[in-house]
Amino acid sequence: MHSFTQEDLIQYLYNETSQEKSAALKAALETDWILREEFEVISAAMSGLEKLTFSPRNVAVEYILNYAEWSVTELSTEV
C-alpha cells in the first residue's frame, strides 16, 4: 500500500506526476476513501483559488500615484 502526501495529491491535480505515480494514485483513490476525501478537499480548494480576483485598495493606488508625482517634482527641481 502506498502512502501519498498532500504534495503528491497537488502534483496529481496539476498533472505534474509521472505516469507510474499517476496510475498508482488513481488506483489508490479508487480504493482508499480517506485519501479520496483528502483529494476532494484539495480539489475543491484549488477550484476556489481559480475564482479569486485580487486588486489593490484605492488608498494604496493613491499613495503610489502621489509618491510618483512627488518624485517627478523632486527630480525636476534638482535638474
DAPENOR-V239824 format. One record per pair of residues at least 24 apart in sequence whose ideal C-beta (glycine too) atoms are under 10 Angstrom apart, sorted by the first residue. I is the first residue (numbers start at 1). J is the second residue. D is the distance in Angstrom with one decimal. If there is no record, write none. Layout:
i = [I I]
j = [J J]
d = [D D]
This chain:
i = [1 1 1 2 2 2 2 3 3 4 4 4 4 4 4 5 6 6 6 6 8 8 9 9 9 9 9 9 9 9 10 10 10 10 10 12 12 12 13 13 13 13 13 13 14]
j = [28 31 32 27 28 32 35 28 35 28 29 32 35 38 39 38 38 39 41 42 35 39 35 38 39 40 41 42 43 46 39 42 43 45 46 39 42 43 39 42 43 45 46 47 46]
d = [7.9 9.2 8.1 8.6 5.6 8.8 8.9 9.4 9.5 6.3 8.9 8.6 6.3 8.7 8.9 9.7 7.0 9.4 9.4 6.5 9.6 9.8 7.8 6.5 5.2 9.8 9.3 5.2 8.3 9.9 9.7 6.2 9.6 9.6 7.8 7.8 9.2 9.7 8.0 6.6 6.1 9.8 5.8 9.8 8.3]
